[in-house]
Amino acid sequence: MELRHLRYFVGVAEALSFTKAAKKLHTAQPSLSRQIKDLEEELGVRLLNRTKQLVSLTEEGRSFLADAKRLLALAAETVDSVRRLHSGEVRALNIGYVSNLFYDLLPRTLASFRQLFPTVSVNLFDLSCGDQFRALEDGKLDLGFVGLHEPIARRGLEFRTIASYKTVAALPKNNPLAAKTKVKLKALAPMFFIGMSEASYPYYREWLSKTCHRAGFTPKVLQDVDLERTMIHAISSGLGVALVPEQLKKLPHKNVVFRPVMPTVATEACVAWKGENPSAPLKAYVEIVERVGRSIR
């Protein structure tokens, strides 16, 4: 098996047409068909279903496509890294994240990425979601772990939903609801809420309003804060309650308790990047994050 076999297969698999793939790859269609057949014979597996009207991937073909793309990306990066070493150029992958979120994803994804791209340096930036959006738009970040997808779509960025976390109610320890194992969302209606600011967490206020409206009430937001630890401190002081992803339970939270809510509310986690970013390491890292995210859902 040679790299050209992988390139030919990826070309056909993405176009689902031998004619279109041959044109894009600048090769003759009979030669392309023969190369794919040779690849299938070497693997002992059918990768493509073919009829006169249709080309489709088999289950094995779909699995092999993801691996073939990773191998091609690794090969391209290996060639690039040698050229960069020769010219003195250094490439880095700049990743933004929220320190109190996503810590279950970052170590695992970075370990996998290091195996694929040992010559690419990775720079991590602990930034709020809002700061990550601004850094992505300015080209200072390649990828950001930014949470909800609505503000991503509004900025025209590419994104993937990589995980979903349960939403919990954060309550002062002396709140009567703290004694319950689960809290009905409607029971929070009389209380003040502590929210996250639009500058730090775009769309949080809209998400909170929609979540509470589905439970039949409008949240009374006493204060918006920029930092999670400020939110926890405000709740600890008895100023209000909050709806937050369950990962925040790992923050120090003296005099604050976290309770599951009814009905269950999911908080999605997304990564975002500029679609025109041509970085092969970026594309490979997105695939890794998606795969790891699926394994922990």
C-alpha positions in Angstrom: 0.0 0.0 0.0 1.3 3.4 -1.0 0.2 6.9 -0.1 -1.3 7.4 -3.6 -3.7 4.5 -2.8 -4.9 6.4 0.2 -5.2 9.7 -1.8 -7.2 8.0 -4.5 -9.5 6.3 -2.0 -10.1 9.5 -0.1 -10.8 11.3 -3.4 -13.5 8.8 -4.4 -14.9 8.5 -0.9 -15.4 12.2 -0.6 -16.8 12.7 -4.1 -18.7 9.4 -4.2 -18.0 9.5 -7.9 -15.1 8.0 -9.8 -15.6 10.5 -12.6 -15.4 13.5 -10.3 -12.6 12.1 -8.3 -10.5 11.3 -11.4 -11.0 14.9 -12.7 -10.0 16.3 -9.3 -7.0 14.0 -9.0 -5.9 14.6 -12.6 -5.8 10.9 -13.5 -7.7 8.6 -15.9 -10.8 7.0 -14.5 -9.8 3.4 -15.5 -6.5 3.9 -13.7 -8.3 5.3 -10.6 -10.7 2.3 -10.5 -7.8 -0.1 -10.8 -5.9 1.5 -7.9 -9.0 1.3 -5.7 -9.5 -2.3 -6.6 -5.8 -3.1 -5.8 -6.2 -1.4 -2.4 -9.3 -3.4 -1.6 -7.6 -6.6 -2.7 -4.6 -5.9 -0.5 -6.8 -5.1 2.5 -9.1 -8.0 1.8 -12.1 -5.7 2.4 -14.6 -4.0 0.2 -14.5 -0.3 0.8 -16.9 0.9 -1.8 -20.3 -0.3 -3.1 -20.5 0.4 -6.8 -23.4 0.5 -9.2 -23.8 2.3 -12.5 -25.7 5.1 -10.8 -24.2 5.2 -7.3 -21.0 4.9 -5.4 -21.3 4.6 -1.6 -19.1 3.7 1.3 -19.3 0.4 3.1 -19.1 0.4 6.9 -15.5 -0.7 6.6 -15.0 2.1 4.1 -16.3 4.8 6.4 -13.9 3.6 9.2 -11.0 3.4 6.8 -11.7 6.9 5.4 -11.1 8.5 8.8 -7.9 6.6 9.3 -6.7 7.3 5.7 -7.3 11.0 6.2 -5.3 11.0 9.4 -2.4 9.2 7.8 -2.4 11.6 4.9 -2.4 14.5 7.3 0.4 13.0 9.2 2.4 12.4 6.0 1.9 16.0 4.9 2.8 17.3 8.3 6.0 15.2 8.4 7.1 16.7 5.0 6.2 20.2 6.2 8.1 19.7 9.5 11.3 18.8 7.7 11.0 21.8 5.4 10.3 24.1 8.4 13.3 22.6 10.3 15.4 23.3 7.2 14.2 26.9 6.9 14.1 27.6 10.6 10.3 28.1 10.6 8.3 26.8 13.6 4.6 26.0 13.5 2.4 26.0 16.6 -1.2 25.0 17.3 -2.8 27.7 19.5 -5.7 26.4 21.6 -8.0 28.4 23.9 -10.0 26.8 26.7 -11.8 27.6 29.9 -9.8 26.3 32.8 -12.8 25.2 34.9 -14.4 23.4 32.0 -13.1 20.8 29.5 -10.3 19.5 31.8 -11.6 16.0 31.1 -11.0 16.4 27.4 -7.8 18.4 27.1 -5.2 15.9 28.6 -6.5 13.0 26.5 -6.8 14.9 23.3 -3.4 16.5 23.6 -1.8 13.1 24.3 -3.3 11.7 21.1 -2.3 14.7 19.1 1.3 14.5 20.4 1.6 11.0 19.0 0.5 12.1 15.6 2.3 15.4 15.4 5.4 15.3 17.7 7.0 18.2 15.9 4.1 20.6 16.3 4.3 22.8 19.5 1.0 23.4 21.3 0.2 26.6 23.1 -2.7 26.6 25.6 -4.5 29.9 26.5 -6.8 30.0 29.5 -9.5 32.4 28.3 -13.2 33.0 28.8 -15.5 32.1 25.9 -15.8 35.7 24.9 -12.0 36.2 24.8 -11.6 33.1 22.8 -14.1 34.3 20.2 -12.2 37.6 19.8 -8.8 35.7 19.6 -10.3 33.4 16.9 -11.5 36.3 14.9 -8.1 38.0 15.2 -6.3 34.9 14.1 -4.5 34.5 17.5 -6.1 31.2 18.2 -6.5 28.2 15.9 -9.2 26.5 18.0 -11.3 27.3 21.0 -13.3 25.3 23.5 -16.2 27.7 23.7 -19.3 25.9 24.9 -22.7 26.7 23.4 -23.0 26.7 19.6 -25.4 29.6 19.1 -22.7 32.4 19.5 -20.4 30.4 17.3 -22.9 30.2 14.4 -23.6 33.9 14.7 -19.9 34.6 14.1 -19.6 32.4 11.0 -17.1 30.1 12.6 -16.9 26.3 12.0 -17.8 24.2 15.0 -18.4 20.7 16.3 -20.4 19.6 19.4 -18.0 17.4 21.2 -19.8 16.6 24.5 -22.9 17.2 26.6 -22.9 17.8 30.3 -25.7 17.8 32.8 -26.9 21.2 34.1 -27.0 21.5 37.9 -28.4 24.1 40.3 -25.8 25.8 42.4 -27.4 26.8 45.8 -26.3 28.4 49.1 -25.9 25.6 51.6 -28.5 27.1 53.8 -31.1 27.3 51.0 -34.1 25.1 51.8 -33.7 23.4 48.4 -30.2 22.3 49.3 -31.7 19.5 51.5 -33.3 17.9 48.4 -31.5 15.3 46.2 -33.0 16.9 43.1 -34.5 20.3 42.5 -37.4 21.2 40.3 -36.5 24.1 38.0 -39.9 25.8 38.8 -38.9 25.8 42.5 -36.1 28.3 41.6 -38.6 30.9 40.3 -38.9 33.1 43.4 -35.1 33.3 43.8 -32.5 35.7 42.4 -30.1 34.2 39.8 -26.4 34.9 39.4 -25.6 34.9 35.7 -22.5 35.1 33.5 -21.7 38.3 31.6 -22.2 38.6 27.8 -18.6 39.7 27.5 -17.2 36.5 29.1 -19.9 34.0 28.1 -21.9 35.1 25.1 -25.4 33.8 24.9 -25.5 32.6 28.5 -28.3 35.0 29.5 -30.4 33.9 26.5 -29.8 30.2 27.4 -30.8 30.8 31.0 -34.0 32.6 29.9 -35.0 29.9 27.5 -34.3 27.2 30.0 -36.4 28.9 32.7 -39.2 29.8 30.3 -39.6 26.1 29.4 -40.1 25.5 33.1 -42.8 28.3 33.2 -41.0 31.3 34.6 -38.7 34.2 33.9 -35.5 34.2 35.9 -34.8 37.3 38.1 -31.1 38.0 37.4 -29.5 39.9 40.3 -26.0 40.2 38.9 -23.9 39.0 35.9 -20.3 38.1 36.6 -17.2 37.5 34.5 -15.6 34.6 36.3 -16.9 31.2 37.6 -15.2 31.7 41.0 -17.0 35.0 41.4 -20.3 33.3 40.7 -19.5 30.7 43.3 -18.5 33.4 45.8 -21.8 35.3 45.2 -23.8 32.1 45.8 -21.8 31.2 48.9 -22.7 34.7 50.2 -26.4 34.0 49.8 -26.9 36.5 47.0 -28.6 34.0 44.7 -28.6 30.7 42.8 -27.3 29.6 39.4 -27.6 27.0 36.6 -24.2 25.7 35.6 -22.5 22.7 33.9 -21.8 20.0 36.4 -18.0 20.3 35.8 -18.1 23.4 38.1 -18.6 21.1 41.0 -14.8 20.6 40.9 -14.2 24.2 41.8 -13.7 25.0 45.5 -17.3 25.7 46.7 -17.5 26.2 50.5 -21.1 26.8 51.5 -22.4 26.0 48.0 -24.1 22.7 47.0 -24.9 21.4 43.6 -28.1 19.6 42.8 -29.4 17.9 39.6 -32.5 19.7 38.1 -35.8 18.4 36.9 -36.5 18.2 34.1 -33.0 17.3 33.0 -31.2 20.1 31.1 -28.1 19.4 29.0 -25.3 21.9 28.5 -23.5 21.3 25.2 -19.7 21.8 24.7 -18.4 22.9 21.3 -15.1 23.7 19.7 -14.8 26.4 17.1 -12.3 27.5 14.5 -12.1 29.6 11.3 -13.1 27.6 8.3 -10.4 29.1 6.1 -7.6 28.0 8.5 -5.6 25.5 6.3 -3.7 24.0 9.2 -3.4 20.2 8.9 -2.7 19.8 12.6 -5.8 21.8 13.3 -8.0 19.5 11.2 -6.4 16.4 12.8 -6.9 17.8 16.3 -10.6 18.5 15.6 -11.0 14.8 14.6 -9.3 13.7 17.8 -11.5 16.0 20.0 -14.6 14.6 18.3 -13.5 11.0 18.9 -12.5 11.5 22.5 -15.8 13.5 23.1 -17.8 10.6 21.8 -16.1 8.2 24.2 -17.0 10.2 27.3 -20.6 11.1 26.4 
